[in-house]
């Protein structure tokens, strides 16, 4: 049963990027490319943070907090980028 907790944790870590790529289908035009770039940057930054917390940094509570709250900050960044890209595609960059 421990692997269910591990699977849930992996899904929590991967969920912001998966959602970001899934939500990209609602953005049209030039804002689509910008949004995909933002999602990619957030994914790379999150991967770097998690890599550092797991393998490079010391084993302490602060690194564990980075693993728990890092995806929360990724969710905030991706949802904010989605809102901005959607508004740009809808009202500013009309075809």
Beta strands, then each sheet from edge to edge (+ up, - down):
end
